Amino acid sequence: MPRARSWTDEQLAEAVPVSKTLSEVCKRLGIRPGKYDFLRAHIARLGLDATHIPRSGEVPGSTDARGTPTSWPPPWPRATRSRR
């Protein structure tokens, strides 16, 4: 049986707009960071705007030439074998 949450929907609704990362949301709720998919599911269930919180692997505020958010680390070039 799942454990009862130690935070309320109201506390989550207050924490999300003022936090920059999901880790910060966890700290504001008084829980250990982790299980972000679980936290994102609750954010979606409540219809909260979390577009300012980067998804895993994104560097906050980084965009490519077209203004599309980029991810980190960048994809590595394909390894090639040198012929000697």
CORRA-V907102 format. One line per field, one symbol per residue. ss: DSSP state (H for helix, E for strand, - for the rest). A space follows every 10 residues. Layout:
ss = ???
//
This chain:
ss = --------HH HHHHHHHH-- -HHHHHHHH- -----HHHHH HHHHHH---- -------EEE EEE-----EE E--------- ----
//
